[in-house]
């Protein structure tokens, strides 16, 4: 019996590169009991759409107990209880840029 492997669009060195990347890594920890997966995935998509390859990656981490936290390279940039709810996309992009990508332009529509 022959086993086929799934080929990906990314070159094989991509996974190894992620492990040693010097680019900022964003982690979004969200409560599954509160059903915040879609909100988390939307924010991840917004970050990747705007910041693209400037980021090393965005990881979604399921949790419980009402947690919603966003860190960049271990630095807490948003916490739902501390910061009063959830960030909008513009606010989050600015916080990520200010924390880890100071030289990165977000575009005129976000810089206003």
Beta strands, then each sheet from edge to edge (+ up, - down):
strand 1: 24-31
strand 2: 55-63
strand 3: 68-72
strand 4: 75-79
sheet 1: 2+ 1+ 3- 4+
end
